[in-house]
Amino acid sequence: MSAQYPDDLFYTKDHEWARIEDRDGTKVATIGVTRFAVEQLGDVTQVDLPKEGESVKQAEVFGSVESVKAVSDLFAPITGKVVKVNSPLADSPEYVNEDPYDEGWMIQVAVSNAKELDALLDAEAYQAFLREQAE
Amino acid sequence: MRRTPLYDAHVRLGAKIVDFGGWAMPVSYPAGILEEHRATRSAVGVFDVCHMGEVHFVGAGAAATVQRLVTNDVGRLENGRAFYTVACLPSGGIVDDLIVYRLQPDHYIAVVNASNIDKDVDWFQEHRGDACDIQDRSPTTGLIAFQGPRAQETLQPMISFPLERLRTFSIATDVAIDGKPVWIARTGYTGEDGFEIFCDAKDAPALWDRLVDAASKVEGKPVGLGARDTLRLEGRLPLYGNDLSDETTPLEAGLGWVVKLDGDDFIGRDALRAQAAAGITRKLTGFVMTERGIARHGYAIYDADGAPAGTVTSGGPAPTLNQNIGLGYVPTRLSVTGTKLSIDCRGKRVGAEVVSGPFYKRGRK
């Protein structure tokens, strides 16, 4: 089981995370939802994601996740073109619950503008945000 | 928010608490909705239903009053027997769906939906006949459902009453668990065999702990409202407020089997007779999704030509079936098994097909 909120990730107030890697000079963001999101959602039964080659825009809806009880939008932490989709989620949406930061990742995006990262939270700020929300 | 006597127990078990019609209720425990659902199908689930209403009708005129209020035939109830029924408005619209138990010729109980208790009691009082006292004993009554294929074997060691003698839709009132009086009914809302156990509200926490403990020994679990909803939907049991309302009649809802149009008079009978004679124009219809998508309450239904056909009243995943299912009112011509429909799932038309009968039916022993 991974950490609740790993230090190496960026977070949004909509409860997505992004892991940034450098690949041949391009920044690639791997994107998923946080442990908090998963606890709120409960059992995930369907994940709807964009296709490879489509573009996503920071803070805009890029897909949705259906739990047993409800459907929730997914918001992109960053703008860019989708380079890879975690296709096993189509048959195994439970990966999102079981391992949200690893097997449960959703899409990888070639980052258009690294400056957008400034708008995201680090693990500490995200947890402070969660505490604030809980009050 | 109002709390049942089991609120502290839910918090202790780590439940996620939600506002359910003004009640603070567990939607799920840490096991999660899917596991709770499976535990009920394979072993036993324990459900807090203390929020439901228990309305007693007492007196020589009790039977007459109950008959005036419900569509089913009260005359056929014997002591210790129960039936499922609805109470209707003069229009035939449904006030509530309920289970009526006959304890004695002069003592009946109606178990009604939590969100309707006040409305129901007012309605019952308004139409009360002579020699009938109507008592809302909901606040002092605890109710715990114990449902699943292993419910009987798990409950039996706690009591001396032989449960194999308790038929479906029967109630035993002379029973005790740990010295506390309980009433045990063979009723439920999951599509499984099982029991609903009435107790004094103050005895409910100890009884709950005892039942949860016994259930855990056979891989049973406490079950929240989330799985209660998926279980009842698989069993195609309607939910008031979703599938039933004061604007739908029992005939439209497929509940004609609880409406005795040729029996004694009841409120709404004339309207329902007229509707039966004219034929219903829309019907609560079950469907399975044939393409990838989950129908939810409120989504629009379309016919095969893309014309609007109705609205989803209940929908979601059916964990036992590994399908997505739903219910909705559509014109009668579209309610035929095999009819192709589509559901507007957030802007995307997703294929569905009409199916008849319960989505899930338990195996007979």
Contacts between the chains, C-beta under 8 A, distances in Angstrom:
chain1	res1	chain2	res2	distance
A	42	B	16	7.6
A	42	B	27	7.8
A	42	B	28	5.9
A	42	B	32	5.9
A	42	B	33	5.5
A	42	B	226	6.7
A	43	B	32	5.0
A	43	B	33	5.3
A	43	B	34	4.5
A	45	B	294	6.9
A	45	B	317	4.6
A	45	B	324	8.0
A	46	B	292	7.1
A	46	B	293	7.8
A	46	B	294	5.9
A	46	B	317	7.9
A	64	B	346	7.0
A	66	B	294	4.8
A	66	B	317	7.9
A	68	B	33	4.5
A	68	B	34	6.6
A	68	B	226	6.0
A	68	B	230	6.2
A	68	B	316	6.3
A	68	B	317	5.7
A	68	B	319	7.6
A	69	B	27	7.2
A	69	B	33	7.1
A	69	B	226	5.6
A	69	B	229	7.9
A	69	B	316	7.5
A	70	B	296	7.4
A	71	B	294	6.9
A	71	B	296	6.6
A	71	B	346	6.9
A	97	B	32	7.6
